[in-house]
């Protein structure tokens, strides 16, 4: 691990290792550990996955396989504000894709990525159960509904 | 026993038998793709579906255990249609360049398409097709995910049998792909290049890195002096590529075929195996006598060596410093033999024919160079040799037998048995015993059956000339890991350990002729090829390494004695701890 990367933060590493220590002998606990690791670091870079693989005695390829299987896990850092646009059926037919395109254009990032300043990250998600508000998105725990692309600059300006 | 009915035929089969096995005993071949007995039994590909009376849906025969009164239909219209749709879906997302695929005519997917009479792939126009880059950065193994059918046999053998675990399924759904962590190349992982993944791959998704063209080029070059050597296990598999039964011994035909390729010399790696025994046996005796690091662990298997470098760096001093036999061979060629024959080592081109893909990586190690030139210039697998023989139009099965060239043609039976798990150990014991007693043990006292057989870990205490020597033999890296973990934990100790990366040893190496699941699942290749190995040993006039006339001459004229300064310079090497990722 490089010296100035996040994963070398001793406090975080100690926290992760404590979780590994209490879970490593429990079969099927990899997903739990990955969840906790993502809570600690915000995402799951190779350095973190290596610590988990070694600590739990599971091949890195398997750990990475699980991480890429579940949409919940991210290989890329998330922003301070996590924008998550629903692309479920109802939102999609109501034009969620156009709203998403507007975000990409404004933030100059692709889905799954994070702005360079670390402020915003952009994700597409499945139905969040608010179809009445379609198209809908969340920014951290704030919910915005019945959106059109023109709403995007205003939403970003709030943060 | 339970009573069942398959396709209207009543039969009795033992409880716990799968439908696939029961059908087989009734001469019904249920098609399979992901199934490989003992390695991958997961019922994932759905090729083996059958209709069971009373069951709601079609069931996978490979994982469905029989029960009393079961009525099974293996070829009803419903079954045939379901299989065909599944196969067409797989084929619609497959790189179908069969004509230029190295696995053509030895491909389980191709055979299935033929057997199931797929004449049209209905989904190829409308279906999506995935494209992935080819990974050819490894010195040994090439991965082409576009030819992968996601059967997961390679993952299972790599993770569960070898405990290497460098490949797995990534992503999900249509994007699912077998690959390495973080889309790395195999070359950037702790892959040990054993090639067991290739041996179990039903298609051309995993193949060796071919060196055929390099070898042809050298043969065609009048300035090159091309020397071939063949490892002990190659001769017990090569016949399979030419329709000969598993366990055949076409050694003489193999030699003739190689000579006809136009090589300058065809020698036997077994003589280098004899040389290894001289050096390693002496190393063992010295370590025991002088309180050196024990247990001594064999170093013939380059898959095992890399595994040790990655996973057991604390055991590097236990490894024998001996180069593996084919590397010793190359070193002897470019030093002693070059001088003897007046050949410039720069013009020599040493080709190793190996049952092994890890030897390709090994030959690239910069430390394996006794002269400044690589000891070995090219490594081809048994499969690549078979391919060259076919390309040259040589009718292998009808060839006359000829002998290896001399002076390296009179190898001992001890050299032959290097190919089977326990063989190096037995060969060493034959020589060590004679050294310790100062006598020549009679033929009926040289077979150490305790170290033979295909069990993953064998332990024995053998009395050699009044000394109790504690031995262990492991084959398959999962077994090696188990054994070394035990030693690490202080639960076992030995004088001498033989480890081979591939289960059963080199006869089952990752470079051998590939047998499809419908043969491999029912015939133990390790057993059949080992049987041939021990028969060959019995038929040879010389059965101990130190009785090989070339070995005697080599020490008399050049090395002086085993472990001498010159021997160390040419025939020994060193190892390095390697990072995992």
Interface residues (C-beta under 8 A of the other chain):
Chain A: X46 X49 X50 X54 X59 X60 X61 X62 X63 X64 X65 X68 X69
Chain B: X159 X164 X165 X166 X167 X168 X169 X170 X171 X172 X179 X180 X181 X182 X189 X580 X581
